[in-house]
Amino acid sequence: MDWKLLASTFAAVFVAELGDKTQLATLTLASSGSRWTVFFGSALALVASTAVAVLAGEAVARTIPPIWIRRAAGLIFLVMGAFFVFGKSES
């Protein structure tokens, strides 16, 4: 097992999920029902959505070399960052 990849994946997903709408929805559900039922339901949903992402990523990697996927992802993040920094402010 690639422990470095495991740790970086865990860290990236953990940080990305903190404070997002899924976590807020889970918090709301837990306040109105059994916390263990909500925990297992939300954990199963995260596992299922992650499985879809892994399968899609594997399918894409079969047709596009990983270096081009990383470059495209980097470019998308740069464009999104520029959009958020230099985009028109609503306030």
C-alpha positions as CSV (number, residue, x, y, z in Angstrom):
1,M,0.0,0.0,0.0
2,D,1.2,3.5,-0.8
3,W,1.1,5.2,2.6
4,K,2.1,8.6,1.3
5,L,-0.8,8.5,-1.2
6,L,-3.2,7.3,1.5
7,A,-2.2,10.1,3.9
8,S,-2.3,12.8,1.2
9,T,-5.7,11.6,0.0
10,F,-7.1,11.5,3.6
11,A,-5.8,15.0,4.3
12,A,-7.1,16.5,1.1
13,V,-10.6,15.1,1.5
14,F,-10.8,15.8,5.2
15,V,-9.8,19.5,4.8
16,A,-12.1,19.8,1.7
17,E,-15.1,18.5,3.6
18,L,-14.7,20.7,6.7
19,G,-17.5,23.3,6.8
20,D,-19.0,22.4,3.4
21,K,-22.7,22.1,2.8
22,T,-22.5,18.3,3.3
23,Q,-21.2,18.7,6.8
24,L,-23.8,21.3,7.6
25,A,-26.5,19.1,6.3
26,T,-25.2,16.2,8.4
27,L,-25.0,18.5,11.5
28,T,-28.7,19.4,10.9
29,L,-29.8,15.8,10.5
30,A,-27.9,14.7,13.6
31,S,-29.7,17.4,15.7
32,S,-33.1,15.9,14.8
33,G,-32.4,12.1,15.0
34,S,-30.2,9.3,16.0
35,R,-26.6,10.4,15.7
36,W,-25.4,6.9,14.9
37,T,-27.9,6.5,12.1
38,V,-26.9,9.9,10.7
39,F,-23.2,9.0,11.0
40,F,-23.6,5.7,9.2
41,G,-25.9,7.2,6.5
42,S,-23.5,10.1,5.8
43,A,-20.4,7.8,5.9
44,L,-22.1,5.4,3.4
45,A,-23.0,8.4,1.1
46,L,-19.4,9.7,1.2
47,V,-18.1,6.2,0.4
48,A,-20.5,5.8,-2.5
49,S,-19.7,9.2,-4.0
50,T,-16.0,8.6,-3.6
51,A,-16.4,5.2,-5.3
52,V,-18.0,7.0,-8.3
53,A,-15.2,9.5,-8.4
54,V,-12.5,6.8,-8.2
55,L,-14.2,4.7,-11.0
56,A,-14.5,7.8,-13.2
57,G,-10.9,8.8,-12.5
58,E,-9.7,5.3,-13.4
59,A,-11.7,5.5,-16.7
60,V,-10.3,8.9,-17.5
61,A,-6.8,7.7,-16.7
62,R,-7.1,4.9,-19.2
63,T,-7.6,7.3,-22.0
64,I,-5.6,10.4,-20.9
65,P,-2.1,10.2,-19.5
66,P,-1.9,11.3,-15.8
67,I,0.5,14.1,-16.6
68,W,-2.2,15.8,-18.7
69,I,-4.8,15.3,-16.1
70,R,-2.6,17.0,-13.5
71,R,-1.8,19.8,-15.9
72,A,-5.5,20.3,-16.7
73,A,-6.4,20.2,-13.0
74,G,-3.7,22.8,-12.2
75,L,-4.9,25.1,-15.0
76,I,-8.5,24.8,-13.8
77,F,-7.4,25.7,-10.2
78,L,-5.4,28.7,-11.5
79,V,-8.3,29.9,-13.6
80,M,-10.8,29.5,-10.7
81,G,-8.3,31.2,-8.3
82,A,-7.9,34.2,-10.7
83,F,-11.7,34.3,-11.1
84,F,-12.2,34.5,-7.3
85,V,-9.4,37.0,-6.7
86,F,-10.1,39.3,-9.7
87,G,-13.8,38.6,-10.3
88,K,-16.5,41.2,-9.9
89,S,-17.5,41.6,-6.2
90,E,-21.2,41.4,-5.3
91,S,-20.9,43.8,-2.4
